């Protein structure tokens, strides 16, 4: 069995419309990984700036709103797994961050917030293809 390999990177926390919180990453990261997508798969570039989502405002509202915007602009170091995941709609890298979990817990949210069950960086999608 292959040992899991993670790579450390940094991103900047950015609060958005509603209750959306993302950690923006260098666009070169997603550009690099898109070059490794198998050629037989058609894909689109995501419409949002490359990021790891911390709070999905469209699907969840933090109970402890008094902590909202507390960490705007903070630089966060986190890790990602370089293995490219592909399903019927998305192509992504799994991401891991105790800091993201701490922020979510402070906001009154758990740390399992979507169908991926972990943090991730979307590198492409197959929507509309």
C-alpha positions, -999 to +999 in steps of 0.1 A: +000+000+000+013+034-010+019+059+019-002+090+017+018+120+006+008+155+015+022+188+003+022+220+023+009+253+008-004+286+020-035+305+012-053+337+023-087+336+040-114+356+022-150+361+034-176+364+007-213+370+000-236+354+025-216+331+048-189+320+024-154+316+036-126+304+013-089+301+016-076+314-018-045+296-033-021+304-061-039+298-095-007+281-107-015+252-084-048+244-101-033+251-136-005+226-129-029+199-118-053+204-147-023+195-170-024+160-154-061+154-161-063+124-186-068+137-221-100+117-227-118+137-200-134+170-211-134+196-184-141+233-175-121+257-155-141+265-122-158+299-121-143+308-087-107+318-079-088+287-068-095+280-032-103+255-004-137+262+009-139+266+047-176+276+050-202+269+023-225+299+027-250+285+001-256+254+023-248+264+059-251+294+083-227+297+112-246+298+146-220+320+162-221+350+138-201+372+162-169+355+150-177+361+113-149+381+095-126+376+125-098+362+103-101+381+071-068+382+052-051+356+075-025+335+058-031+298+066-007+270+060-024+237+051-018+205+032-032+188+002-029+153-013-015+154-049-037+125-060-063+138-085-099+128-076-125+126-104-162+119-101-191+126-125-190+164-119-158+175-102-121+170-103-103+179-071-075+176-046-082+166-010-070+193+015-063+190+052-062+218+078-066+219+116-069+257+112-099+254+090-115+230+115-107+254+144-124+283+126-155+262+118-158+250+154-154+286+167-183+295+143-204+267+158-201+244+127-188+208+126-160+199+104-179+176+080-198+200+057-205+185+023-205+154+001-167+153+000-165+149+038-133+168+039-118+200+026-108+201-011-094+223-039-115+220-070-092+220-101-119+215-128-155+203-134-175+186-161-207+207-157-226+212-190-204+188-210 
